[in-house]
């Protein structure tokens, strides 16, 4: 089963009921599953970077040092014009690490993370906080969304993009970056949960969840260039072949439409690396699934990329009516008519000269619509049928319709009912959710929280996509990688490690340099709890240590507290009288604290005497040593 031709070879269909699951459909699905995945063109480079730099190595492939330096230089230039100091390498890396940490637990502002708690507390109160939160990349990067898309996936170097890949299965859908600023872009769609956001077109692998291509939808863009022109500027090798494809007579796609951008995005992978089987499949939803788009992709990729997905075609009302009146699980195959030539011929005619298209049973090669009845009629399109239908309409009881759809496959609906559905529909349902699963990886919460609307910057969103791509590469290489969350933490720790070490050294130096003067020290302690040497006038001067006795230890000391009139070791006196001593988590101090707590409720372990102690030296009798 090494090629599609083998999977499509004639099976022994006459030996069993063709309307039951057959080896043909199973072989087709199995072949698609086997071919799905990534082919890494620079596998040795990825492995070496991971061995040398652990998790940061693969991430650096999508965030190269040259690009990081250019962002840092532009940031420093902005800081200089505003009278601020330039960011050092460690400060800029720390900022990137904080952005990555914010993708793990998103908030609306980076300043929400500058606290005295455990989360990166070493950055509290320093200049980096003010620089990054006030004069960070946001000031000049956010308005330049078009340039941001060059960030990692749409970079102009062939070396970076050559990390992609022979993936047989791809999904073409929207990716949404929720954004709190309003713009002229019409981003609202009733089917999407967030009303405002910057939307991107994305091509993602279903099995690997690797984002193959990413580009913004250019809503409200007032530039004179088209989206496809801006895309081909980043990848000049696509320009000539795309223009030649648009000039073909069998391609009816205008150059200024978003469809041309989708065409360039999907076809880019084929232009960079041909599939070893000569077959790729793009699965999309009804927003993208169009026959004109599918035919253009076939022409642009020399017949390599096919299209399958749901559709909103309403030109065949008779088929919709027939299937809607049928039982659940029934379906009908309708071949796609060749009407593009007629439409082109009528394009330049006046309204009085135009004629209505009259079909002559000329159908497109291996292309058609499937009308499938669940609760309502759902329309699927595919130009990757096993064969071209011999007639315009084929019912589900037709053996030819079953063969054209790569046989049948069992489908379990939400009502727990099992129906036999065409394999084309099973393929669409199985591989449609590639981009949605990427969104789930990028999202911290599995569902949208109602109490707080979380948004992020475009830069942070793209940084997160780069992390997902690097994580997908490591999984493809078979490395023993942790979860995505731990993978992000490791990279964030690597980026912030240098700045944390610098801040720790500076804090240590400041503590050494902060020495109090004599006039500040003399008389600063006003407490009457003073440790003094015990008097030997009436006894040996050795008294049981009070804190030791509370802990059940019988030890004596030659020192005592003039206020408490009890004996203490020097260290026990400090632990007993100063509150900050009990903050460390050592077991000895914890036991001492428990003993003190029991004494406060009149339940000490031993009972020490309460009568007057004449061995304690009072402050009035305190003498200093003489020469």
N, C-alpha and C positions, 0 to 999 in steps of 0.2 A: 504494500500500500504506500509506495513511495511517491506517487504522483496523483494528480487529480484525475488523470485519464484512467488509472487503475481503479480509483474509487467509483468512476462512472461507467465502468465496463458492464456489459449486459449481465444481469443476474438471472438466476433460474426462477424468473417470476411466474412462469407457467406451472410450477410445481406447488404453488401455494396460493392462497387467496391474496390478490394484490391489494385489497383494501384492509389488510392486516399489516402489522409491523414486519418489515422485510429486511434482508441483509443489505439491500441497496441503501435504505435510509440510515441504517446503523453505520454502514461503511462511510457514508458521506459525513455524518456527524463526527465519527471517530477520526477521520482524516483531518477535518477542520480543527479538532481539539489537539491533534498531534502537531499540526503546523503552526498553531498559535503560540506566540512568544516573541522573544527578542533575539536578534542576531547581532552581537557586539562586534563591530569591525576592528576595534582596537582593544581586544580582550587583555592582551599582555600589559598594556598601559594602565588599564583599570586595576588589574591585580597588583601591579607594582605600587601604584599610588596608595592602595589600601594597606599593603604591607608596610610601606614607609611612614604613612601619616594616619593610619587607622581610619576612622569614619570621616575625618576631614578631607582625606585624599580624593575620594570620588566626588564629594561636594565641590571641591576646587575645580573639577573639570567643567562644571556649569557656572562657576563663579570665579573665573580665572584671575590671576594676580594683576594682569594688565587692566582689566576692567575695574577691579577694586581700587587700584591706584588712581585711575581716572576719576572715580567718584570721590575719593578722598581729596584729590587735588581741587576739584570743583567745590567741595564743601569748605576746604581751607580758604579758597579764594573769597567765598561769600563771607566767611568769618573775618577775614582781613579787612574787607570793605566796611564791615560794621564795627571795626575797632576791637575785635576779639583775637585771641591767640589761635594759631593753627592747631588742628587736631594732630596728635601724634599717631603713629601706627597702632600702638597698643590701645589708645582711646577709640580709634575708629573700629578696630576689631572688637572691642568691648561693646560698642554700639550694635554691631552686627549680631553679636552673641545675645544681646538683650532682645533684639528683634526676633531672633529664633526662639528664645524663651517665651516671648509674648505669643508666638503661634501655638505653643503648648497650652497655655492658659490665657486666652485673649482678654484684654481689657480695651477700653477706648482711648487711653492715654498712657504714654510711657512713664509719666510721673507717678502713676498709681503703683508702680513697682519700687519706687525709691522709699523704702521704709526701714525701720530699725529691726525688722524681723529677720528670719533666716535667709530670705530670698536676696542674694547678692547684696548683703548689708554692707560690704566693704566699700561700696560706691557712695554711701550716704554722705551728703554734705560736701562733696568735692566739686571742682570746677567742671568735671566731665558731665555731671548731671545737668548743670545750667546750659552748657554748650549744646548738648545733644537735644535736650527738650525744647530749647528756644531757637537754636540756629542749626538744626540738623538738616538732613537731606530733604525733609518735607518741603522746605521753602521753595526749592527750585525743581524738584523731581516731580512732584504731583501734577503740576500743569503740563508736563511733557509726557503724556501717556504713550504717545507714539514712539518716543525714544526709549521709554521704559521697556517696551516689548522686545527691544534688542538685548535685553538684560542677560538671559542665558540661553534660551531656546532659539531665539531669532538673531543670534549673533552672526556676524558676517564671515567668520572663519570656517573653512571647510573642516578643519580638524575637530572642532567642537561638535558640529552637527553630524560628523561621521560616526559618532557614538550610536546613532540610530541605524537601521534595524530592519530586519526582515520580519515584520509582524503581519501575519495573514489576516488577523482580525483587528479592525479599527472601528471606533465609534466617533461620530461627528455630531457634537452637541454644544450647547452653551456652557461656559463656566462663568460664574458670577463672583466678582470681587465687591462685597458690600462696602459702600463708601459713604461717608457722612456729609460730604460737600455736594451741593446742588449744581447742576450744569444744564446746558441746553439739550443734552442727550435725552432722547426718549427711551428710557430704559425700562419703563413699567410694562410688565406682561402679567395678565391675570393669573396665569398658571404658575408664576414664580412667587415664593414667599416674601421676598424683599422688594419693596417698591422702588428703591433707589439703589443703584449699583452700576459699576462699569462692567459691561458684558464682553466676554471674549469668545471667539470661535476656537474650538480645541479639537484635535484629533488625538485620541488616546487608545492605547492597546488594551484589549479586554483582559487578557490573561496577566500581563505584566503591570497594568495600570500605569504605563509609561506614557507621558504626554509627548506625543511625537511632534506636534506643531501647535503653536499658539499665536493668535493675533486678535487685536481688538476689533470690534465691529464698526468703529469709526462713526458712530452716531453723532450727529451735530458737527461733524468735521467740515470746515469751510474751505479746505484746501482745494486747489484746482485739480490735483491728481486724484486718480481713482484708488480704491483700496488695493486692487490687484497691482497697479503700478508701484505703489509704496512697498508692497510685498516683494515684487521682483527686483526692486532696488537693493534689497538685502540679499537676494539670491539671484544674481544676474544671469546665471546659467538657465534659468527658467524663462527668461524674457522672450527669446526668439521662438522657442517651441510653443509657448503659450499663444503668442500672436499668430503663428501658423495654424494652430488648432482653431482659433476663433474665426479664421478666414475660410475654413472648410464649409462646404455646402451642407453637410449633414449635421453641423453644429449651429444651433440657433440660440446662442447666448451672447448678450451684449457685453461689451468690454467694461462698462461702467457699473454693472450690477455686482451685488455681493456674491452671486453665484460664481462669478469669475474668480473671486478671491478663494472661495471654497475649492474650486477646481485646481488652483495653484497649490493650495495647502495639501490637498489629498494627493495630488500628483507629484509633489516634491519628493516624497519617499521613493517612488519608483525611479525618478530621475537620478537620485543619489545612489540607490542600490537596488538592482533588479531582484525580484523574487526568484529563488531557485526553481520553484514550481511553475512560474509564470502566471500565478493567480493570487489576487488579493481581494478581500471583501470589506466594504465599508458598510456599517450598519448605522442608520440614523433614524430620527423621528420624523414626524410628518412636516416639520418646518423645513427640512432639507430635502426630503425624498421627492424628487421630480424627474420625470423621464428625460427632459432636456439636459438636466445636470448629469444624469447617469450616462447618457449617450456621449456627452462631452468628456466625461472622465475616461470612458472606453477609448475615445479617439486620442485623448491627450497621453494616455499611458500605453498606447498600442495594444489595447485589448486585455490589459493585465488586471485593472481594478474594476470590480463589479459592485453593484449597489443593491442593498436590501433594506427595507424598513417600512414603517407605517406611512400612510399617505392620506391626503384629503381630496383625492380626485372625485369630483362630482359630475363628470361628463357621462357616466354610464348609469343613469338613474334607473333604467330597467333592471340591471343586475342588482342594484341595491334593494329595489322593491321586491324582487324575487327571493333574495336571501333573507330579507327581514321577515318575510312571511313563512319561512321554513323553520324547522326545529333547531334547537341549540346544537352546535357542533357541525352544522351543514356549511358548505362553502361552494364557491364557484370561481373558476379561472377565466379571466377575460384577457385576451391578447391585446397588446398595445398596437394601435393603428399607426401607420406611417403617414402622418399628415404634416410633417415639417416642410416637405417640399412644396406642398400646396400653400401653406401659410407664407412661405418666402415668396412664392410667385404672386400672391395677392397683396404683398406688403406695400408696393409702390403704386398700386392701382387706386383709382378714385372709388368712392363709396358706391356709386352707381355701377361700376364695372366689376366689383367683387362678387364672387359666387361662393355658394356654400360648399364645403368639402363633402364629397360623396365617396365613401370608402369602396375600395375594389378588392377587399379581402387581402390587402397587402399589410402584413403585420410585421412589427419589428422583430429582429432576430433574438430569440430566447428571452423576450421581455413580456411582462404582463402583470395584471392586477389580480390579487386574490381577495375575494369578499368573504369574510368569515363571520359567522353568527355566534356571538356569545350572549350577552344580554341585549346588545345591539350589534349592528353590523360594523365591523372593523375592516378597514381596507389596508392591504399590504401590497407593496410594489417590489418587483425583483427583475433584474435583467441578467440573472445568473441561473435561469431555468435549465433543466437538463436538455430540453429540446424546444423547438419553436412549435407552438400549437398549430394544428392544421386548420382550425376554424376559429372564428371570432370568439365564441363562448363555449366553454366546456364545464359540465356539471361535475359535482363530486362523485357521481356514480360512474364517471367515465374512466376507463383504465388509462387512456392517454393523458388525462389531467393528472392522475396520480403519478405517472411516470415523469411528466414534465416537472412536477414539484419534488422530485427526488424521493418518491414514495411517501408513506405516512409515518407519523410518530405520535406516541401517546402524550396527551396533555392533561394535567390535573388542574381544574379550575378552583376558584375560591370556594365554591359550593361542594367541594370534594367529589365532584363528578369527573369521570375520565372520558375524554373524547379522542377520536382519531383526527389529527390535524396534519396538514401538509408539512413536510420537513422544512420547507422554506420559512414557514411561520415559527416553527420551533427554533430555527437558527436565529431569527430576528429577536425572539423573546430571550434567548439565552445570552446573546452577545450585545444587546442594546445598551446595557447599563454600565459601560466602561467609564464614561465621564462622570456619571453619578457616583460611582464607587471612588473615583479620584476625589470628588467633593467630600465624600464621607471621610476619606483619609485626612484631608486638609482641615476638616471641621473638628473642633474639640468636642463638641456635644453631638450626640447622635440625632438630636432633634432641635428645632429652633426654640430657644428659651423666650418666654413671653415677658418675663419681668425686666429684661434688659436687652436692648438691641445692640448687638456687638458689631462694630465695623472695624476696618483696618485700612492701612495705607496700601497703595498699589505696590510700592516697593516691598513691603512686608509680605503681601500676597504672592508676588513673584518669587521672593526668597523661599517661601514655603513650597511652591511648586518645584523649585530646584532641589530642595531636600527630598521631596517625594521621588523625583527622577533618580537622584543618587542612591536612594534606598532601594528602588526597583532594580538598579544595576547590580548592587551587591547581592540581592536575592537571586538574580539571574546567574551570577557567577558562582553560586553555590556556597558563598561564605556564611559562616555561622554568625549572622548578624542578630542583634537584639530586636525588640519591637521598634516601631517607628518613633514612639515617644522617647524611648531610651536613646535611639539613634540621634534625635534632635538634642537631647540633653548633653550627649558626649561632644557634639560639635559646638554647642553653646559654651560648654566648659572649656573647650580648647581655645575658643576665641577670647574668652574673658580671663583666661589664666594669667596672661602676662600683665594685664592692668591690675588684677587683684594682687599680684606679687609686688608690683610697684607701689600700690597704695598701702600694703602692709609694711613695706620698708619705710615709707614716708611716715607712717603713723608711729613706727618704732623710734625713728629719729626724733620726732616731735616730743615723744614722751621723755627721751633722754635730755632734750634741750630745755624742757619745762622744769627748771629748778627754782624753788622758792627762796627768797632772800631771808636773812636772819630776822628782820623786823616782822616778816609775815609768819614765821614759824613760832617765835617766842610768844607764849601765852595763847596760842591758837586753840588748845584743848581746854575746855572749861568744865569737863566732867570731873567729879570727885572720886571716880573709880580709878585709883592709881595703884600700880603694882610697886610694892616696896619690899626690901629684904626683911625677913622676920627677925624679931628681937630675941637675943639669947640671954636676956637678963633673968627671966623667970623659967626658962626651959631650954631645950636644945635648939629651938628655933625651927624645927622641922614639923610641918603640919600636913595632914592629909589633903591632897588636891581635891577640891570640891567637884570639879567636872569629872575627874577620874572616878571618884566615889559614886557619882550618879550613873556612871557607865559600868559599875560593878568592879572597878579596878582599885586595889589598895596600894597607892603610891603616895609618897610624901615629897614635899617641896620646901625649900628654904625661902620661898617668896609667897606673898599674900596680897590681897586687895584691901586697901585702907578703908574703903566704904563698905564692902561686903563683910569684912572681918573674917575672911576664909582664906585658906591656903590655895595657891594656884601655881602650876607650872607656867612658865612664860607663854608657851604656845597655847596652853589651855585658857589662860587669862585672855589672850587675843580672840580665841574662838568663842569664848563665853560672852564677851562684852561688845564685840564689833559685828554688826549685822551682815556686812558684806562677806564675812568669812564663810558663812554657810551656803553661799551661792554655788560653789563648785560641787560637782557631782561625785566626789570621792566617797567610798563606803564608810571610812572612818568618821568623816564629818557628818554623814547621814545618821550614823548610830549616835553620835554626840547630840545631834539635834533632836532625835527621838527621846533620848534620856532627859534633855531639858524640858521637852514637852510633857513628859510624864511627871516631872517635878512640879510643873505649874498646876497640875490637878491633884497635888498632894498624894501622888502615887509613885514616889521614886523607888528605884531598885534597892539601894541601902538608905538608911536614915543617918544623917550626920548630926552632930550635936548643935544645939541652938544657944548654949550658954556663952557668956562673955569670954572672948579669946584675948588673953593678955600677951600673946606672942606676936600679935600684929603690930607693926610699927605705924603710928599715926603720922600724918603729914607734918605735924608740929615737931615731932621727934626725929624727922628725917635729916640725916647728915650726909655731907658729900665727902668723898675721899680726899685726903690731904697728901702733900708731897712727902 
